[in-house]
Amino acid sequence: MQFKQFSVRDDRCAMKVGTDALLLASWCSVDSMFDIVDLGCGSGIIAIMLAQRATEAQVLGVELEENAAIQASSNMAGSPFSNRMEAILESAQEFASHPDNKWKFDLVVCNPPYFHGKPKSPDQARNLARHDESLPLKELLLAAHEVMRPNGTLALAWPMDRKEKLMKESLEMGLALTRYCEIAGTTNHEPKRFLSEWKKISSNFEAGQPVETERLNIESRPRISGKPQHSARYKQLLESFLIEWG
């Protein structure tokens, strides 16, 4: 895919560049973020978008699947932000276990494998990218909690049908919801995904503070000759990245 400032190849990745990744990378907070990690970075698209938005940040991608990690590294090296980026081949759990990574990151972002108990593909790489056996929710939240600074942020994309699970386990992990964005195809569709941001519950940040909420409709009007008519909010988020709105 060709973007305004960079290009991304995903032919070696089981999970291709998708709307969830584009919206998460363009929606999450980046102000005062200087150390950023994307857990399960796939092709590197989220990490590269964040490097474009956070112009002073060092951005690291962590990827378990070898072919995806190689492709992420190549995509990062070909971007204008290559001097501030790196992709490493490792699981999120292993990454979080290294003492050097403890409490290091201002922003932890993840578009995780969230299918649970669903039919699987014969393609093992695709299963790693889509199903949560390699990164169960509790282990994802634990890894994020370990590497987040005390005032850091965790940003996630997640399915609505597992919302209650995320809310429960995040609270048990000592995380408080601060921002929330439901994503729907149109005004007439029920949201299927949501984006969220979390902070560690501490003496400086207590649970129960107001949560910034919104609903994002990708399309605002009926299609014209099959062409999507994207909403103003969708365009606002992706204006700095997309060349064609297709």
N, C-alpha and C positions, 0 to 999 in steps of 0.2 A: 504494500500500500504506500502511495506517495502522499505525504503530508506537506504542509507549507514549508517547514524547516528541516524535515528529515524524511527518510523512507524506512519501512519495516518489511522484512520478509518473514513469512511464517510457514513456509512449505515444509520445514523440518519439525514443526511443532504439532502436537496432537490437538491442541486447542488453538484455533485461529483467532485473529484479532476480532473482537466483538463489541457490541454496544455497551455491555456492562463495564468492560475495561476502560473504554473511552470516557464514559460518564464518571466513573470513580476517579480517574486521573484528573479530570477537569473540574470536578466538584470539590474534592477534599481540600482542606485548609493547608496552605503552604507558607503563610506569613511566619517569619522567624524560624523557619525550618532549615537547619544547616546540615543535619545528618539524617538521611532518609534511607529506609530499606523496604524493598518489595519482596515479600515472602511468597515464593512460587511465581516467579516473574515471567515464565513462559517465554514468549518472543522478546520480551523487554519493553513492550509498548507502553505500559504504565510508567515504568521507570524513566523512559526517555521523555514522555510528556511532562513528568514531574521535574526533570532536569531543565526542560524549557521554561516551566513556570517559576521554579525556585532557582534563580540565576546564580545564587551563591552556594547552593547546596552540593554536597557530595552524595551521590545516589548509588546504592548497591542493590543488585538483583541477586536473589538466592533461588536456585532452581534444582530440583531433585533429578529430573529426567535429562540424560546426557545430551541428546540431540537438541532439545530446547535450550539448554544452557549454552551450547556452542553457538546456536543461532542468536540468542540474546547478546552474547559477547560480540558477535559480528555486527549486529544492528547497532549496538552502542558505539563500537569502534568507528562506524561509518557516520555517526551523527556529529553535529557541531559541538556537542557537549561531551565528547569522548574523554577529555582530560579530567572530567569530574564523575566518571561512571566506571562500574566494574560489575561483571556477572561471575558468580562462583557456583560450582557444582556441589550442592550439599542440601540436605533436608533442613527444613525450618527447625526441627527439633535439635539436630546437631549444631546448627548455627547458634541457636540460643544457649547451648551448653558451654560455649567457649567463654571463659572469664573476660576476655577482652571486649566482648560484645554486650556485657551486662550493663544495663542502664545507659546505653550509648546513644540511642536514636531519638530524635525529636519527633519523627513521624515513621510509623510502621503502617504499611499499606498492604492489603491482600485482597485479591479476587480469587477466593479459595475453591478447591474442589468440594462442592457441597451436596452432590447427589449421595443419598444414603438409602441403602436397601433397594436400589433401582436396578433393572436389567443392565448387564455389562456387555461391552464390546469384546470381540476377539483380540483387539489391539490393546496390548498392555499399556503402552504409552498414553493412549486415550483414556484408559481407566484411571491411571495416575492423575491425569489432568482434570477428570470430571468427578470421580468418586472419592469419598472422604476417608477410605481406609488408610491411606498414606499420611493424612493430616486430619485426624478427627478434630471436631470443634474444640474440645477441652484442651487438646495438645496445641492447637493453633493459638488459643487465648493465653495459655501458659507461656508459649514461646514469645508472643508479643509482649506480655507483661514483663518477662525477664529482660528484654532488650530495650524497652521504652524507658526514657528518662522519667523521673518523678512527675514532671509537668508535660510529658510527651503525649502524643495522640496516636490512637489506632483508628484506621479508616478501613471499612469493609464493604464489599458487595455481598448480598445474601438473599435467598429466596423467601418470599412471604410465607410459604407453607411451613417454614422452619423458624419463623420469627420468635415464637415463644421459647424455643430451645435456646436461641442466642441470648435472649433477654435474661433468662434464668442463669445460664452458665457464666455470662459476663458479670452479673452481680456477685455470683459465688467467687469469681476470680478477683473481685475488688475493682471492677471497672464500672464507670458511670456514663450513661448515654448523654451526649451534649448536642449532637446534630443528627437529623433524620430526614431522609428524602425518599418517598415512595416513587417508583417508576412504573408508568403505565404506557401502553402503546398509543392510546387515544383517550379523549375525555370519556368515552363510552366503555372503556375497558377497566376491569379491576387490576390493581397493581399486582405484578408477579415477582418483582424484585424490589429491594430497597438498599440505599446506601446509608451508612451510619458512621459516626465518629464517637470515640470513647476516650475518657481520661481515667487515670488511676485515682481511686478514692483515697484521699490522704488528709492530713491536717490542713493542707492548703486548698483542697478541693473535696467537698463533701457531696454525697449523692443527694438528689432532691432539688438541684438547681434547675431553672427553666431549660427546656430542650428546644432548640431551633428546628422547626419542622416545615416541610414543604412537600408538594406533590408535583412531579415532573411528568407531563404528557409529551411523549416524543413527537407525535403528530397532532396538530391543532385543528385541521380541517380535512374533509374528504380528499382522497387522492385525485389528481388531475392527470388523465391519461396514464394511470398507474404510477405516477411520480409522487412520492411522499411530500406533504406540506408540513414541514417541521415547525414546531412551536418556537416562539420567541426565546423561551428559556433554554431550550435545547441548542438553538443557534448561538445564544450568548455564551454558553459553556464551551462550545466546540469551534467557535469562530476563529480562534488563534491556530487551529490545527487543520481543519478539513479544507481541502481544495474543492471537492465535489460533494454535493449533499445527497445525491443518488437515491 
